[in-house]
Amino acid sequence: MRSLTLKPMHPGEVLREEFMVPLGLTAYRVARAIDVPPNRIQDIARERRNITPGTALRLAKLFGTSAEFWMNLQTHYDLECERESSEAAIDAIKQIILEA
């Protein structure tokens, strides 16, 4: 039986599908509301740019979430992408067993 592997979800997808689309917000409007360049929000929403701590703080304030929410999405995405790209190298590492 083949296992189903889902593509990691970029935080931009969450921003776009869970916040911008339901609230009828454009990238320009979000950018202006949080005082960042519009291309930053466009690139995040198009999944071409990562969310930085500064942007996370601003999005948290705008949407009533926490900065940790946005950073956790980004960290999870980064780890999953790295796990996929480095699987063979990681599997080859032998664990060190510490004796008490």
C-alpha positions in Angstrom: 0.0 0.0 0.0 1.4 3.4 -0.9 1.4 6.1 1.7 -0.1 9.5 0.8 2.3 12.3 1.2 0.8 15.8 1.3 2.7 18.8 0.2 3.6 21.0 3.1 1.3 24.0 3.5 3.0 27.4 3.1 1.9 30.0 5.5 0.9 32.2 2.5 -1.8 29.7 1.7 -3.2 30.1 5.2 -3.0 33.9 4.9 -4.8 33.8 1.6 -7.4 31.1 2.1 -8.2 31.6 5.8 -7.9 35.4 6.1 -7.7 37.4 2.9 -10.4 35.6 0.8 -13.0 35.2 3.5 -12.6 38.8 4.6 -12.5 40.2 1.0 -9.0 41.7 1.5 -6.5 42.4 -1.2 -2.7 42.1 -0.7 -2.6 45.9 -1.1 -5.1 46.5 1.6 -3.4 44.1 4.1 0.0 45.7 3.2 -1.3 49.2 3.8 -3.0 48.2 7.1 0.3 46.8 8.5 2.6 49.3 6.9 4.7 47.0 4.7 5.3 47.1 0.9 2.4 45.5 -1.1 4.8 43.1 -2.9 5.7 41.5 0.5 2.1 40.5 1.1 1.6 39.5 -2.6 4.7 37.3 -2.5 3.7 35.7 0.8 0.1 35.0 -0.5 1.6 33.6 -3.7 3.8 31.3 -1.6 7.0 32.9 -2.9 8.2 34.5 0.3 8.5 33.4 4.0 6.9 35.1 6.9 9.5 37.0 9.0 9.1 37.7 12.7 8.3 41.4 11.9 5.6 40.4 9.5 4.3 37.9 12.0 3.9 40.5 14.6 2.1 42.8 12.2 -0.3 40.1 10.9 -1.0 39.0 14.5 -2.1 42.5 15.4 -4.2 42.9 12.2 -6.1 39.6 12.5 -6.2 39.2 16.3 -4.0 36.1 16.3 -0.5 35.7 17.9 2.8 36.2 16.2 3.6 32.6 17.3 0.7 31.4 15.2 2.4 32.8 12.1 5.9 31.8 13.1 4.7 28.2 13.9 3.2 27.9 10.4 6.5 29.1 8.9 8.6 26.8 11.1 6.5 23.8 10.3 6.6 24.5 6.6 10.4 25.0 6.7 10.9 21.7 8.6 8.7 19.7 6.3 10.4 21.1 3.2 13.8 20.3 4.7 12.7 16.9 5.8 11.7 16.1 2.3 14.8 17.4 0.7 17.2 15.9 3.2 15.6 12.6 4.0 18.4 10.3 2.8 21.1 12.4 4.5 19.1 12.5 7.8 18.4 8.7 7.6 22.1 8.0 7.3 22.9 9.7 10.6 23.5 7.2 13.4 22.1 8.2 16.8 24.5 8.6 19.7 23.4 6.7 22.7 24.3 8.3 26.0 25.0 6.1 28.9 24.1 7.2 32.4 
